[in-house]
Amino acid sequence: MYTTDQYEGMIAETVNIQGANGDTINAYYARPLGAGPFPGCVLIHHLPGWDELYREFTRKMAHHGYLAISPNLYSRDGHGTPEDVAAKVRAGGGVPDDQMAGDVQGALNYLKAQTNCTGKVGVWGTCSGGRHTVIAASKIDGFSAAADLWGGRVVMAADTLNEKNPVAPIDMTPDLKVPLLGLFGADDQAPTPAEVDQHEEALKAAGKEYEFHMYPGAGHGFFYYDRPAYRQEQAVDGWNKLFDFFSKHLA
């Protein structure tokens, strides 16, 4: 909690990190000024792209005292407007799950290499980034907490698996390494409430620590203030739950 007499400042900039297969990719990195040390946070962007909204989310995390980084998962697909690049990625079926995990691992390594990092790092994302968060939290060592915000396709039918998405994230539940927060809208169709229930049952069966919240009157993307999906009351409560969860597990 900030007070009005407290020094406050941050730096936010684009940096290069080493991603999957040793590739150099770009990322947006925001951090508080001051001695720290600070916990870290990796933000996994949504399929609309590595866009302005995720830069705002990254700076918001820095404002709340985190070293925050959002890697550009679409870096290899060329550059242009986020919308144009995302359209190209969407047409190609998205990024491979293993490549995504390698890029997120690179972002985690970057944060942990900072001398003012406490060593505790969370990971979260929305939409496809929520799905990717579940995968990253199951495959990557070194995170301390994870948050899936309305990630679709965590539950996948066998006939929807492919070379890029070879394993349904729900089937990785036994390997989940950290406490998981989930924020969902009751009016969402990807994931549906029934799919969220199925994911919750898998977490219970595997004995995992989790905290799921379902918001009535909200659908997909209810944090997105620049879109008709925005729901002010649910979004404010969701942000508070996100910060409380990370404060609990990353402090």
C-alpha positions, -999 to +999 in steps of 0.1 A: +000+000+000+014+034-011+013+065+011+013+100-002+047+108+013+064+078-002+090+080-030+076+064-062+091+059-096+095+032-122+114+025-154+096+007-183+113-003-215+117-029-242+146-054-236+159-084-254+159-118-237+169-153-246+138-174-254+132-209-266+160-226-286+183-198-277+164-173-299+166-137-290+131-122-285+119-089-272+100-082-240+085-053-221+101-049-187+089-025-160+103-022-125+101+001-095+129+024-087+145+019-054+168-005-037+143-034-034+145-063-034+113-069-052+094-101-062+090-107-099+061-114-123+060-128-158+029-117-178+019-139-207+000-119-233-033-129-249-040-138-286-050-103-295-012-098-292+017-083-274-003-050-273-007-018-254-030-034-228-002-057-218+022-029-215-003-012-191-007-045-172+031-048-169+034-012-156+005-018-132+024-047-117+056-026-113+035+001-096+025-025-071+061-034-063+070-062-088+098-066-114+074-073-142+082-086-177+060-096-206+078-115-234+067-111-270+056-147-278+051-136-315+086-121-319+095-147-345+065-140-367+077-105-377+068-071-365+041-046-372+010-035-354+000-059-326-033-066-345-016-075-378+010-098-361-017-115-340-038-121-371-009-138-387-003-160-356-040-168-353-041-179-389-011-202-383-028-219-353-010-200-326+024-206-311+036-241-301+032-248-264+068-259-261+081-227-277+059-206-254+073-225-224+108-218-235+101-181-239+085-179-205+115-198-190+137-171-206+116-143-190+119-161-156+156-164-160+159-127-168+140-117-137+160-141-114+192-127-128+184-092-115+203-083-084+172-066-069+149-097-073+139-116-042+139-148-062+102-153-059+084-149-092+048-153-102+033-159-137-001-149-150-020-142-182-054-138-197-072-156-225-046-177-243-021-164-218-042-180-191-040-213-208-003-208-213+001-199-176-013-233-166+012-250-189+041-229-177+032-235-141+032-273-148+064-275-169+088-249-155+106-250-122+112-217-104+078-200-101+061-195-067+025-188-078+004-187-110-029-171-120-051-182-149-075-154-160-103-170-182-078-192-201-097-212-228-087-246-240-073-258-207-098-286-212-094-300-248-110-329-266-086-355-280-095-346-316-084-309-310-048-319-300-021-313-326+016-308-331+016-274-316-008-283-287+001-320-281-012-322-245-043-307-229-033-284-200-058-301-177-038-334-182-008-316-168-025-311-135-005-337-116+026-318-125+014-284-114+042-270-093+027-239-076-006-226-061-030-215-088-055-187-088-083-188-114-106-159-123-135-167-146-168-152-160-200-171-156-211-160-191-179-171-208-179-198-235-141-203-236-138-216-209-174-225-201-184-228-164-186-266-169-150-266-182-139-246-151-157-271-129-139-299-147-105-282-141-114-277-105-122-313-100-088-323-115-071-300-091-089-314-062-082-350-073-045-342-076-044-325-042-032-291-056-035-258-038-058-235-058-083-207-055-110-203-082-135-174-085-165-174-109-180-139-116-218-137-124-226-112-151-191-113-166-179-130-198-146-134-215-122-105-211-140-087-183-108-068-173-105-052-208-117-017-201-114-008-238-139-034-249-176-040-245-167-071-223-155-048-195-173-053-162-161-026-137-172-042-104-160-077-113-127-063-127-119-043-096-126-073-074-105-095-097-075-072-096-077-071-058-078-109-057-048-111-080-028-088-059-038-105-026-029-139-040+005-128-052+012-109-020+005-141-001+027-163-021+055-140-033+060-118-002 
